[in-house]
Amino acid sequence: MFEKATHRLVQQIDRDGVLIAVSRVNDSKSLKPLSVVMKRPGVWFWQKTKYRPTTFTLNHLLQGDPIQPVLEETEFLNYKAKHESTVAGSMDAGIVGINMQAKGHGASKLSSCFGKLRKENVNMQSLLEDSKSRKMNLDHKLIQQTWKTSKKAFTLVVERIFTTCECTIEYSGVEETSCSTILQALGIYPAEVCLKDSGSLQFDSNVSIGIPEGTVMAYSVINLDIKSDGSCELSAFSDGFESDDDILKPSLQNEDEVDSLSSLPKIQKGSPLSVLKKALSDVKASLRVLTHLPAESRSSLLQLFHQILLDHRLLPTLEDKLEDLRFILRTGETSCFSHDDGPNKLIDKFLDLLQSPRNKLSTTPTSHNGYLPSLSHKNGAHITPVSKNRVNGIDTSSVPVYMNGSSSKSTEPNGSSMKSKKHTRAVLTAMHMLVTAAEGLTRHGLTLLGSLCSSEVLIGLNDLVNLLTDASEPLPIDSLPFPLQNEDVFLKVTQLFSSSKIMLKKEKMIWMEMECSNEHLPLLLCIVIHGLAYLSEA
């Protein structure tokens, strides 16, 4: 609710501008003037640039006396907004010789009352003058860690918009339907359901959250370029949202990513699914490592991922924690620009299972007392035993910590250790790809996908996508995988593909075609289907 409200605010007051909407209430305290915010391009080309606040400010990174920024505070605007949406649909369906008509309708309302908002700006001329010829402390942990991951860049908060009084965000929704099938097809899953005498279903949801005074709703940043000699350079221009064309740019990849997945294949409206064949071939090669996990682990991961799909708000948090886990694996250090949204049993259970020793996701086995044995790394770093501990939702006991050790002699890890580390990277890369692709789907699509998460249906979906990406012509009707031949299941499947701009038709033949041009949704849905199917295989 908070994220939706702040994004609405930015869209209305600064469309195509420089403001960045705050996604988490907890981030507000980290968004002070000259606070450091890490800017990261998407790992995969379909991801947009992300901004992650840190607990550090410019003065934490500078050598010498701190800079006292000149601040200019003004009244901004009085904001009150109400957004309403409706969804409706009807259809005739025949199921096992029974004809029925299904109708559904839904409406939702999001109300935001932020009261008087104020704007605080850093005087840029003064800041540029004060920072001239200043040097940065290159030994600071944040700088050291950022240089180990070239994808991140430093930015500084120079403008922020915040509340001046307690305010509220309210959501209310009413949905009714005469058939549960169409209810699910519309992406509606009731929280409270009552069955009327007429046989129709109706449910209501009303949620209100209070936002405290001084909560930052939006901000803008400037780039901070740190040179190898410690000198720094500030951009005189603010840096905000990336353009929509940003999804088409190649990603900055490292050895963990799929080299050939650098851009979206050219798609024309009406193109068959076979235009994605090359890209999906590379995707499947990367995702197939999930089949190497033990069957019991894959089954449990699938069940947990199913629950996360139904609560789609957890996907961004799971993505952040997977990125932190990959950072720990690469550097052996806990990321100091990671943030914790508080414990979540579902995500914690998912990560604990993913890091289980039986899945071989630690580069060395954990001993019976919860400690890792001491080893040497090939570059002279020393792996120090660490106690079992959870940091930012990650059980760091199954990930070795690399620390500089001058007295340790460099030894080459044995082949088994290197193979295990490569396997770990491959599994985390595959899971990160799966999670980020799911995050890119529509809410409607995630709800429908959650209703199709049985192993049989997922494998049938995977078989259907494989058949249609291999063929440039429509398929015979009898080639439809058996689990999808049920009319109720096939209805959900057609709705699922439609939510990702793919038209699936079954008449005398079966075929799919894109309903859009240069859109990434079809590829993302296929990635998620392949990944979930690999977790489903016996």
N, C-alpha and C positions, 0 to 999 in steps of 0.2 A: 504493500500500500504506500509506504513512504517513498520507495523508488519510483513508482508510477506517478505519484503526486509531484515529485521534484522534476521528473522528466517532462511532465505536462507544463510545469512552470517555465522551464527553460525553452521549450518549444514555442510557447506563447510570447515570451518577452525577449528572446534572443535567438530566434530561428536563424540558422546559418551564421551564428556569431561565435563568440569565444568562451561562453560559459559552459562549465561542466556540471552536470547534475550530481548531487551527492546521493549515493546509493544506499548507504547505511547510516543510521542515526549515530552509531558509535564512532564513525569517522569524523564527526563534527569537532570533537575536542582536539583532533590532530590537524585541523585546517586553520591555523593561526597565520597572521602575516609572516611571510618568508619561511613558512614551513616547507620541508622538502617533500615533494610528491614524485614517486617513480613513474615514469612513462614507459610503457612496454608495448611494442607492436605485437599483433597477434602471432602466436606460434604457428597457426595454420592460416592459410590465406583467407579463409572465410571469417576469421575473427577480426573485429575492429580493435583499434588501439585502446589499451586500458590504462587507467591512472590509479595508483595505489598509494594512499597517504602513509607517511611514516611518523614516528614520534620525534624526529629530528628537525631542527631549523638550520638556516644558513649559518648562524653563529656557532653551532656545534661543529661544523666542518671547517670553519675559518681558523687560521692562525692569528694570534694577537688579539687586540681589543675587539669586543663585539660591536656590530653595527646596530644603531638605534634607528629603525625606519621611521620616516615621516609619514604619518597616517592621515588620511582625509576621510572623514565619515559624513555621510549625507543621508537624508531620508530617501528611500527608493520608491516604493509604491505600496498601496494597500491592496492585498491580494485575497480574493475570494472566488472560487471557481466550482462549477458543478458539471460533471461529464456523465452523460447517459448513453447507454448502448442497448440495442435490442437484437435478438436473433430469433428467427422463426423458420419453420420448414415443414413440409408434408410430403408423403409419398405413398404409393401403393406397393405392397410387397407380397410375394407368394412364397410361402414356406411349407414345404412338404404337402403341397396340394391345398393349403389353406390361404385364402386371400384376406388381407386386412389392410386398413388404412391407418396410417400413423401421422399424428400431428404434434408439433411441439412449439413452445414459445418461451422466450426468456428475456429478462431485462435486468440491467445492473446500473448502479449509480455510484459515482465516486465524487465526494464533496471535500474540498480543501478550503479551510479558512485559516490563513496564515496571519491575518491582521496586517499591521504596518511592518514592512520589511525595511531594513537599513542596509546601506552599501558602504563597505570600507575598502579604500584603495591605498596602496603604497605609492608614494610620490616617486615616479620612475626617474625623474631627473636627479633627485637627491640620491636615490639608490645607486644609480650608475656612477655618480661622482664618488660616493663613499666606498664603493667596491673596486674602484680603479686601483690597479697595482697591488691588490690584495692577493695573498697566497692561501691555498687550501692545505689542510692537514691530510696528506696522502696516506697516513697510517690509520686514519679513522676507519672503523670496521665497515661502515656503510659504503665508503668509497672502494675499499679493498674488495668487498663482496660484489659490488656492481661491476667492477672491471673484470671479474671472473665470468660474468654473464653479459656478453656484449649487447644483448638485446635491450637492456634497460638504459634509460637516460634520466638525468636529473632535471627536475623543474621546481620552481618556487612559486608559492601562492602570493599573488600580488593584488587580488581582488576577491572579495567574498560578500555574499548576501545572506543575511541572517535574520531570525525572528526577534522581535522586541517584546513579545509577551507569550504566554502559554497559548497554544493553538491546537486545533484538532483536524484529523483526517477521518472521514467516515465513509464506509462502504455498505451498500445495501443491495440485495439482489432477490428477485422473485422469479422462479421458473415453474412452468407447469407443462405437462405433456399427457398424452393418452396412451403412450407406449414407451417402455423403458429402452427399446432399441433406438428409437429416434432421439430419445433423451441423451444416450451415449454418443450417438452420431453427431449431435450438436455440440458435444464437448462439455456436457453438464453432468456433474456428479454431485448429488444432493448431500447437504450436511444434515438437514432435518427433513424428513419425508412423512407426509400424512396421506393416506389413501381415502379419497372422497367416495361417496356413494356412486357417483357417475363412473368411477373407475379411473379417473385422471389423478395424476400426482402433482402435488404442489409443495414447494419448500422455500423457506426464507433464510437469508443469512444477513446479519447486521453486525458490523464490527466498527468500533470507534477507538482510535488511539490518540493519546495526548502527546503533543510535542512541546518540550520545555522552552523557555525563553533562552535566546542566544544560540539556538540550533542553526548551523550553517546549512542552507538549502542548495546553494550553487557557488561556484568559484571559478576563477581563471588563473592560469599560470604562465610563467615565462621560462624559456629554456636556460639551463645553467650548464655551460660547457667547461669541463675541467681538463686542463692540459696536463701532459706528462710531467712538466716541471713544477706543477702546483698552481700555476696561474689560472685564472678563471675568466670567463666571458659571459655576460648576461645579454640575452636577446632583448631588444627594445620593444618587441611586439609580443602580445599575448598569444598563447597557444591553447586552442580549445578542441572541439570535436574534429575528428577526421571526416572527410567527405564520404558520401556513400560509395564513390568509386574506389574507395580504399580497399574494399573486399576483393578487388581484382588484382591488387599488387602482389608480387611474389613475397613470400614470407622470408624472414631472416632465419635460416635454419642451422642447426648444428648436427652432430653425428647421430643424435637421437631421432631426428625427423626423417620422413620419407623424402628422399632427394627429388623425385620426379613430381611430387605433389606441390607444385609451386604456383599454379594458376588454374583458374576455372576453364575447362574446355569451352570453346565457342558454341553457344546454344542458340538455335533459332526456334521461334514459336512453331509448334507442330513437329519438332524433331523427335525421332524415336529414342527410346532409352539407350539404344546401342551407341549413341554419341559419347556416352560416359564410360564405354567399355575399357579404354586405356586407363583412365583415372581410377576406376573401380578395381582394376587388376592390381594396381599398385597399393590401393587401400587394403584389399584382401590379403596381400602378401604381408602387410604390416600387422593386420588384426589377427591373422591366423595363429600368432604366438599364444593367443588366449586359449587355444585348444590344448596347449601343452600343460596347462594347469591341471591339478587333480580334478576328477569328475565331481567329487563332493564340494570342492571349493567353487568350481564354476557354477554348480547348481545354487549354492548359497549366495554367491555374488549376483546371479541373475535375479533371485528373489529380492535381495536388497535393492538392486537397481530398479526393479519394478516398483517398489515402494517410493523410491526417490523420484521416478517419473511422475507418479501420481501427485507428489508434492514438488512441482517443478521449481519452486523457489530455492530448493536445496542445491540445484545444479551449479550455480555460480560459486557457492561455497565449496562444493566438492572439487570443482575445477581449481580454485585457488589452493586448496590443500594438496592436490596432486602436483601442482607446480612447485609448492614448497618442498614436497617429498623428493621431486626430481632434482631440486637445487641441493638438498642435503646429500643426495647420492653423488652429484657431480663434484661438490666442494667439501663435503664432510662437515659443513657448518650449518647451524640453524639460521635461516634467513632473518635478518634484522629489519627487513621491510615487509615482513608478513604480518598479518593481523589475525586476531582470533575473534570470531563472532560468538564465542561461548560454546559450551559443549552441546553436541547434538548426537544422541544415541545412535541414530540411523547411520550418519556419516562416520562416526567413530567406529562403529561395528564394521562398516564396509572397509575402512582403511586398515583396521586391525586384521581382518580376514585377508586382505590383499597383501599385507606384510607378514603373514603367517610363515614361519620357517618351512612348513610343508610345501609352500608355494615357491620356495627357494628365492625369495625376494630380498634376502640379506646376502651380502657378498662373503660373509663368514658366518658359520653357525653360532647361534646363541648358546652359551653354556648353561648348566642347570641352575646357576645362581643368578641368572638374568644379566650377566655381563658378557661382553664380547672379548675374545682373546686378543692380545696385542700382536699386530703384524706390521711389516714395513711396506710402504708404497714405493712404486718404481721411481718416483721423482724425488725420493728422499724424505717425503713426509712420513710421519709416524702415526699409526692407527692406535689410538688410546682407548682402552676399555671404557665404556660408558654405562651407567646404571640405567635400568629400564625407566623411562620417563616419557611423558606425553607433552609435547610442545606444539601449540597451535593445532591440536587435534591429531598430531602425528606421533606414533609410538617410535621414538628415536632409538629404542634399544635394538631394533633390527636393522639399523643403518649405521655403518662405521663412521666415526668422526676422525677426519684427517687434521693433524696438527703439525705445525713446523717443528722439526726436531733436529738440531744441529749435531747432536752426538750420535744419532742413529745412522748406521750404514745403509746405503740404498741396496735393496735386494729386489730382484724381479719376482713378481707374484707368479705362482705356478699356473699352469694352463687351466686347471679346474676353477681357480679363483677368477681368472679373467673371463672364462666362459660363463660363470655364474653372474658376474657383473654385467656382461653383455645381455644375458637373458633378463636380468632385472630391468635394465634400461628399455629393452624391447617391450616388456609387459607394461611398464609404466607409460611408455609412449603410446601403445595401443589403447590403454584405458583412457589416457588423456584425450586421444583423438575421438574415442567413443563419447566421452562426456561432453566435450566442446561441440561436437556435431549435434548431440541431443539438445544442448543449450540453444543452438541456433534454430531449432524447429519452433513452430507456432505452438501456443498453449493448447489450441484445439488438437493439433497433431500429437502432442505429448499425451493428452488425455485419451485419445483413440489408441495410441500405441500401448498405453498402460492396460487397456482392455483386451489387448491381443497378445499378452506376454506369456502364453503357455508355450512350452517347448515345441510342441507339434506345430502350432500355428507359425511360430517364428521361423522354424526350419522350412515350412511351406512358403512363407514370404521370401525367404532367402533363395529357395529354388526358383520361385517365380521371377525374381529380379535377375538371377543368373540366366534363365531362359530368354528373357526379353532383352538383356544387354548383349547376348550372343547372337540374337537374330534381328535383322533389319526389316523383316517382314512379319505380319501377324501370325500368331501360332494357332494350331488346331484347338478346338474347344476342349478336347479330351486331354490336352497337355497341362491343364490347370491342376496344380498339386492337390492331392486328396483333402488335406485339412482346410483348404480354401473353397471347397465345393459346397459346403454348407452355405445357404443363402444369407443367413444372418451374419456369418463371419465375413462373407464376401462383401456385404453391404458396408461393414466397418472398414474393410480393406480399401474399398473404393473411396470412402470418405477420408481415410488416412492419406492415400496418395493425392487426393484433391487438395488436402491441406498443405501439401508441398508442391503445388502447381504441376501435378502430373495427372493426366486423364487416363483412367483405366476403364476399358470397355470389354464386355463379354457378350457377344451376340452369336454370330456363326463362327467368329474367330475371336482371339484374345489379343489385344494390343494396348500399348501405352504410348502416349505422346506428351511432350512438354506443352504447358499452357502459357509459357512465358519465354522471354529472351534473356540470356546472360544472367540467369537467376541461380543462386547457389542452393536453394531449398531442395531440389530433386537429388542432388549429390549428397547432401547431408542426410536425407532420409535413407538413402541406400547405404551409407556408411553405418548408420545406427542399426539398420536391419541386419547387415552382415555381422557387426560386432555382437549383437544379442544372439544371433543364430550360432556363432562360434561358442558362446557361453552355454548354449542349449544342447550342443551335440553330445551324444552318449559316448 
